Amino acid sequence: SPVSQYSIADAFSDVSNATTALVGVYDELQGDNGYGIRISMYYPYDSDEAIVSGNIDNGRRGIGRYQLLLTNAELANPFRQLYRGVEKANLCIEQIPLMPQYTSGSAADQAHLKRMHGEALALRAQFLFQLILNWGDVPAPLVPAYKQTNLFIPKTNRDSIYDIILADLATAKAL
């Protein structure tokens, strides 16, 4: 049994491990394929405020000039990273409320887990928002992959996704 792998039961066995799982959701926001470069710097170029220099290429300059090819490497990795964030958030949203400490733990544990549940909802909302901002209608998985019978779900209308985002944020606010 690998010592570097956690089962779902292990990851949500106590407040400390659940906190680590939630940190894993936050991790999908950063890095070159997240808000480190591509989503925050490459995608919004060529507006009234900024323009990317150089000739159009099959990379960041193509994104900034809306001249994309299907082989543009700057699209696939951020897309996958945002969906990894959705998946990790889905696991936290499902599992944190199932933890015994969520309803029968100490007052401090209950408060901490409810806050983390709210954070996971807000993070999923952020990932979904970024996906529809950049790609429009996209698949919107709302349950973890291990519970889905078909991983190739169809696109969801972005207006429906906005409704999901608003509902998640309203629930998160209460938590």
KOLKOLMAR-267082 format. One record per residue (C-alpha): residue in three letters; x, y negated, z. Coordinates in Angstrom, 3 decimals, m for minus. Example, Ala and Ser with C-alpha at 12.3 -4.5 7.8 and 13.67 -1.06 7.14 Angstrom:
<recs>
ALA; 12.300; 4.500; 7.800;
SER; 13.670; 1.060; 7.140;
</recs>
This chain:
<recs>
SER; 0.000; 0.000; 0.000;
PRO; 1.693; m3.255; m1.068;
VAL; 2.467; m5.613; 1.815;
SER; 2.043; m8.661; m0.435;
GLN; m1.544; m7.853; m1.420;
TYR; m4.619; m8.680; 0.627;
SER; m7.992; m7.055; 0.188;
ILE; m11.102; m9.216; 0.376;
ALA; m11.785; m7.777; 3.833;
ASP; m8.265; m8.719; 4.971;
ALA; m8.434; m12.204; 3.465;
PHE; m11.629; m12.993; 5.361;
SER; m10.946; m11.035; 8.538;
ASP; m10.273; m14.088; 10.695;
VAL; m10.241; m17.873; 10.554;
SER; m6.506; m18.052; 9.877;
ASN; m6.670; m15.736; 6.871;
ALA; m9.790; m17.497; 5.541;
THR; m7.884; m20.792; 5.785;
THR; m5.086; m19.261; 3.719;
ALA; m7.632; m18.101; 1.135;
LEU; m9.032; m21.632; 0.908;
VAL; m5.518; m23.038; 0.456;
GLY; m5.279; m20.672; m2.521;
VAL; m8.288; m22.450; m4.051;
TYR; m6.596; m25.832; m3.605;
ASP; m3.486; m24.381; m5.237;
GLU; m5.292; m24.150; m8.583;
LEU; m5.607; m27.961; m8.715;
GLN; m1.877; m28.590; m8.898;
GLY; 1.022; m27.802; m11.175;
ASP; 1.732; m28.546; m14.804;
ASN; m1.514; m26.946; m15.989;
GLY; m3.612; m28.741; m13.387;
TYR; m3.594; m32.316; m12.216;
GLY; 0.217; m32.331; m12.199;
ILE; 0.483; m33.168; m15.894;
ARG; m2.022; m31.848; m18.396;
ILE; m5.417; m32.640; m16.922;
SER; m4.378; m35.953; m15.403;
MET; m1.896; m37.215; m17.987;
TYR; m2.205; m35.442; m21.337;
TYR; m5.958; m35.134; m21.713;
PRO; m6.977; m38.759; m21.045;
TYR; m4.422; m40.406; m23.390;
ASP; m5.329; m42.542; m26.368;
SER; m7.966; m44.688; m24.779;
ASP; m8.142; m48.455; m24.512;
GLU; m5.644; m48.320; m21.634;
ALA; m2.954; m45.989; m22.933;
ILE; m1.631; m44.293; m26.035;
VAL; 0.766; m41.411; m26.356;
SER; 3.843; m42.209; m28.408;
GLY; 5.256; m40.180; m31.271;
ASN; 3.790; m38.219; m34.128;
ILE; 0.839; m35.884; m33.747;
ASP; 1.972; m32.380; m32.874;
ASN; 0.433; m29.091; m31.803;
GLY; 0.852; m30.044; m28.150;
ARG; 0.121; m33.014; m25.922;
ARG; 0.125; m35.552; m28.733;
GLY; m2.518; m33.569; m30.584;
ILE; m4.697; m33.597; m27.472;
GLY; m4.321; m37.342; m27.010;
ARG; m5.229; m38.008; m30.640;
TYR; m8.098; m35.491; m30.808;
GLN; m6.241; m33.570; m33.525;
LEU; m6.281; m30.100; m32.031;
LEU; m5.444; m26.789; m33.590;
LEU; m6.697; m23.505; m32.156;
THR; m3.103; m22.565; m31.386;
ASN; m2.464; m25.622; m29.194;
ALA; m0.688; m24.234; m26.136;
GLU; m1.689; m27.195; m23.979;
LEU; m5.329; m26.015; m23.852;
ALA; m5.322; m22.344; m22.898;
ASN; m3.346; m22.507; m19.656;
PRO; m5.279; m25.385; m18.043;
PHE; m8.538; m23.710; m19.077;
ARG; m7.464; m20.445; m17.425;
GLN; m6.199; m22.230; m14.314;
LEU; m9.510; m24.049; m13.823;
TYR; m11.354; m20.734; m14.076;
ARG; m8.957; m19.161; m11.563;
GLY; m10.000; m21.999; m9.254;
VAL; m13.684; m21.250; m9.868;
GLU; m13.083; m17.556; m9.111;
LYS; m11.176; m18.229; m5.901;
ALA; m13.808; m20.740; m4.793;
ASN; m16.553; m18.204; m5.560;
LEU; m14.844; m15.674; m3.291;
CYS; m14.652; m18.200; m0.446;
ILE; m18.264; m19.303; m0.989;
GLU; m19.413; m15.693; m0.844;
GLN; m17.187; m14.373; 1.930;
ILE; m16.854; m17.167; 4.494;
PRO; m20.569; m17.138; 5.455;
LEU; m20.380; m13.324; 5.785;
MET; m17.663; m13.529; 8.442;
PRO; m18.973; m12.672; 11.935;
GLN; m17.290; m15.818; 13.295;
TYR; m19.440; m17.959; 10.959;
THR; m22.548; m17.365; 13.076;
SER; m21.329; m15.778; 16.309;
GLY; m17.789; m17.050; 16.793;
SER; m16.711; m19.803; 19.139;
ALA; m18.101; m23.276; 18.445;
ALA; m14.684; m24.302; 17.093;
ASP; m14.501; m21.283; 14.759;
GLN; m18.042; m21.856; 13.500;
ALA; m17.347; m25.527; 12.819;
HIS; m14.067; m24.703; 11.067;
LEU; m15.643; m22.006; 8.873;
LYS; m18.610; m24.186; 7.945;
ARG; m16.263; m26.996; 6.955;
MET; m14.220; m24.564; 4.861;
HIS; m17.407; m23.256; 3.232;
GLY; m18.254; m26.856; 2.327;
GLU; m14.747; m27.415; 0.979;
ALA; m15.028; m24.318; m1.228;
LEU; m18.337; m25.620; m2.629;
ALA; m16.782; m29.028; m3.313;
LEU; m13.765; m27.423; m4.957;
ARG; m15.927; m25.269; m7.224;
ALA; m17.826; m28.430; m8.154;
GLN; m14.515; m30.114; m9.028;
PHE; m13.355; m27.216; m11.208;
LEU; m16.696; m27.002; m13.012;
PHE; m16.766; m30.782; m13.509;
GLN; m13.286; m30.744; m15.041;
LEU; m14.250; m27.862; m17.324;
ILE; m17.328; m29.613; m18.709;
LEU; m15.501; m32.930; m18.910;
ASN; m12.935; m31.413; m21.253;
TRP; m14.826; m28.581; m22.974;
GLY; m18.543; m29.414; m22.755;
ASP; m20.816; m26.399; m22.429;
VAL; m18.789; m23.621; m20.793;
PRO; m19.506; m20.372; m18.958;
ALA; m20.342; m21.095; m15.312;
PRO; m19.744; m17.990; m13.193;
LEU; m21.272; m18.539; m9.751;
VAL; m20.417; m15.195; m8.199;
PRO; m17.029; m13.495; m7.897;
ALA; m15.911; m11.422; m10.871;
TYR; m16.062; m8.147; m8.947;
LYS; m19.840; m8.599; m8.646;
GLN; m20.456; m9.354; m12.323;
THR; m21.525; m6.561; m14.630;
ASN; m20.388; m8.537; m17.684;
LEU; m17.359; m10.805; m17.476;
PHE; m18.118; m12.334; m20.876;
ILE; m21.006; m14.539; m19.849;
PRO; m22.418; m17.036; m22.343;
LYS; m21.928; m20.773; m22.180;
THR; m24.131; m22.720; m19.800;
ASN; m25.575; m26.062; m20.816;
ARG; m23.520; m28.819; m19.182;
ASP; m26.664; m30.470; m17.788;
SER; m27.413; m27.237; m15.929;
ILE; m23.835; m27.186; m14.653;
TYR; m24.248; m30.770; m13.411;
ASP; m27.316; m29.568; m11.479;
ILE; m25.181; m26.804; m9.938;
ILE; m22.452; m29.309; m9.058;
LEU; m24.946; m31.656; m7.390;
ALA; m26.525; m28.790; m5.433;
ASP; m23.095; m27.558; m4.305;
LEU; m22.116; m31.043; m3.166;
ALA; m25.402; m31.545; m1.293;
THR; m24.848; m28.246; 0.537;
ALA; m21.205; m29.143; 1.191;
LYS; m22.204; m32.515; 2.631;
ALA; m24.408; m30.784; 5.198;
LEU; m21.578; m28.431; 6.157;
</recs>
